[in-house]
Amino acid sequence: MTEIDTLKSKENNSKYGTGTLTFNKDNSFTSMEESGSYQRKSKTLKMKYPAVDTVVMNISYVSKDYLLLSAGKDPKTWFYRKK
């Protein structure tokens, strides 16, 4: 999914609930009580958690207010709104 218009008003029905993803200027991030480092290259976001292999996410959409990530062929998407 690369369009966010339908996601803006959609109710969250994720079994995992909602969370916050915070990117810091020193290339670190915090997500759901976990932290790690990240690299962004073109439309790819690589997130490295300390005890897990690097997670490679596709940036499907990015703007000043929204971020939509997907994981390769996995049908899951992650939709973030800027606070």
N, C-alpha and C positions, 0 to 999 in steps of 0.2 A: 504494500500500500504506500503510495507516494503522495496522496492528497490528504491534507489535514482538515479541510473544511468540515467534514462530517465528524471528525474527532473532537473538535472544539466544544461542542455541546453534548457529546455523548456521555452517558453515565458510566462510571468505572465499574465494571463487573468482574474485575480480575480477582482470582482467588488469592492473590498475593497482596491485594490492597494498593495503597498509594505509598510513595516514598519521595525522597528528595535526593537529587543528584547535584552536587556542588563541585564546580571546577575552579581550581585556584591558579593563579598566575605562575606558580612555580611548577606547573605540570603535575600537580597532585589532585586527587579527587576524593570525595567522600560520598558513599552511597549506602543507605540502609545500615548504618553502624559499622560499615567496612570502609577502609581507605586503601589507596594505592596510587599508582602513577599512570599517566596517560600520554599518548602521542596522537596527534591528528595530522593526517596526510590526505589531502584532497577530500574524497568522500568516504574515508575510512577512519574509524576511531579505534585505537588499540588501548585497552584498559588492562593494567596488570595489578592483580590483587596479590598480596604477599604469599598466601598458601595455595594459590590456584594458577593454572596456566593462563597466559594472556588471552583475554577475550577480544575478538575482533568483531566490531560492529560496523554496519553500513550506515552512513548518514543519508537517510532518505529525504530529509527536509531539514533546513536550518534557517532561522530568521532571528530577528532581535527578540522575538517573544516565544518562539516555539522550536522544539527539537524533536525529531522523529527518527528513532533508531530501529534497525532490523538486524537480524543475525543470519546472514547468508540465505540458505534455502529453508531455514526454520520459519514457520508462518507467524511467529511471535513478533510483536512490535512493542516499542517502548515510546510513549508520548509524554513529553515534558513541556510544561508551561513555565515561563520565567516569572519569578516572584517579584 
